[in-house]
Amino acid sequence: MKNAVKPQPRMVRLLDREPRASISTPPAKPSTDPPFKIEKGVPIPAMRNASRWIDQLPLDEMLVGDSLFLKDRKAIPQQIRNRAKQLKIEITVRALAGGVRLWRSA
């Protein structure tokens, strides 16, 4: 029995298998409401332009070590980081109680 051949597991192709019994759900009732409603005469709201107040920040006047405190902010907008990059200055930002402080670091 030392040289006995082990039986190979039977390979079953997916096409040879019997389909599983599908779990059927009751058909959904057709909705009487259309999925979208076209509306006419709705005015387009004005864009919120954050760059107006960002352009007023004196980033270009700051020296290394100077800081600004932005009250009632949880994070610094990406526009401020982009503005600092345009001016070729580096800033460091920390969230503090009541707002965000940014320092010119280089």
Phi, psi and omega per residue, in radians:
M1 nan -0.007 3.136
K2 -1.155 -0.586 -3.089
N3 -1.717 0.352 -3.107
A4 -1.192 2.419 -3.141
V5 -1.481 2.236 3.114
K6 -1.303 2.431 3.111
P7 -1.196 2.371 3.117
Q8 -1.358 2.493 3.071
P9 -1.134 2.526 -3.099
R10 -1.334 2.170 3.124
M11 -1.488 2.241 -3.132
V12 -2.061 2.153 3.066
R13 -1.356 2.625 -3.122
L14 -1.077 -0.557 -3.123
L15 -1.257 -0.399 -3.124
D16 -1.441 -0.236 -3.082
R17 -1.397 2.708 3.060
E18 -1.379 2.442 -3.141
P19 -1.137 2.517 3.107
R20 -1.270 2.662 3.068
A21 -1.227 2.168 -3.100
S22 -1.421 2.561 3.076
I23 -1.466 2.011 -3.069
S24 -1.655 2.428 3.055
T25 -1.923 2.612 -3.140
P26 -1.115 2.511 -3.136
P27 -1.091 2.466 -3.140
A28 -1.232 2.528 3.112
K29 -1.265 2.387 3.127
P30 -1.121 2.368 -3.129
S31 -1.366 2.448 3.102
T32 -1.532 -0.316 3.118
D33 -1.513 2.403 3.059
P34 -1.226 2.663 -3.100
P35 -1.175 -0.431 3.136
F36 -2.348 2.619 3.097
K37 -2.127 2.148 3.110
I38 -1.463 2.211 -3.135
E39 -2.043 2.491 -3.135
K40 -2.004 2.565 3.039
G41 1.398 0.276 3.108
V42 -1.493 2.092 -3.102
P43 -1.239 2.586 3.090
I44 -1.432 2.183 -3.141
P45 -1.200 2.673 3.125
A46 -1.171 2.573 3.125
M47 -1.251 2.478 3.013
R48 -1.476 2.046 -3.083
N49 -1.842 1.734 -3.125
A50 -1.266 -0.345 -3.051
S51 -1.194 -0.322 3.135
R52 -1.080 -0.872 -3.122
W53 -1.377 -0.442 3.101
I54 -1.197 -0.658 3.115
D55 -1.175 -0.374 3.138
Q56 -1.452 -0.231 3.103
L57 -1.169 2.369 -3.090
P58 -1.458 0.901 -3.118
L59 -1.084 -0.653 -3.098
D60 -1.278 -0.337 3.133
E61 -1.574 -0.184 -3.079
M62 -1.330 2.480 3.026
L63 -1.749 2.877 3.129
V64 -1.025 2.238 -3.112
G65 1.735 -0.316 3.088
D66 -1.258 2.681 -3.136
S67 -2.425 2.802 3.055
L68 -2.216 2.525 3.050
F69 -1.976 2.145 3.098
L70 -1.795 1.907 -3.059
K71 -1.266 2.591 3.044
D72 1.017 0.618 3.079
R73 -2.135 2.472 3.090
K74 -1.697 -0.428 -3.128
A75 -2.588 2.865 3.128
I76 -1.608 2.262 3.126
P77 -1.139 2.607 3.126
Q78 -1.067 -0.480 -3.135
Q79 -1.084 -0.586 3.119
I80 -1.190 -0.746 3.101
R81 -1.094 -0.703 3.108
N82 -1.122 -0.709 3.125
R83 -1.106 -0.745 3.115
A84 -1.102 -0.660 3.124
K85 -1.156 -0.676 3.091
Q86 -1.082 -0.659 -3.139
L87 -1.429 -0.038 3.130
K88 1.057 0.735 3.033
I89 -2.130 2.694 3.100
E90 -1.833 2.431 3.100
I91 -2.181 2.675 3.048
T92 -2.121 2.379 -3.027
V93 -2.164 2.411 3.046
R94 -2.389 2.349 3.039
A95 -1.405 2.259 3.136
L96 -2.193 3.028 3.104
A97 -1.106 2.159 3.087
G98 1.535 -0.019 3.115
G99 2.903 -2.704 -3.086
V100 -2.297 2.398 3.080
R101 -2.005 2.382 3.064
L102 -2.164 2.448 3.137
W103 -2.039 2.561 2.962
R104 -1.454 2.104 -3.061
S105 -1.847 -0.266 3.077
A106 -2.848 nan nan
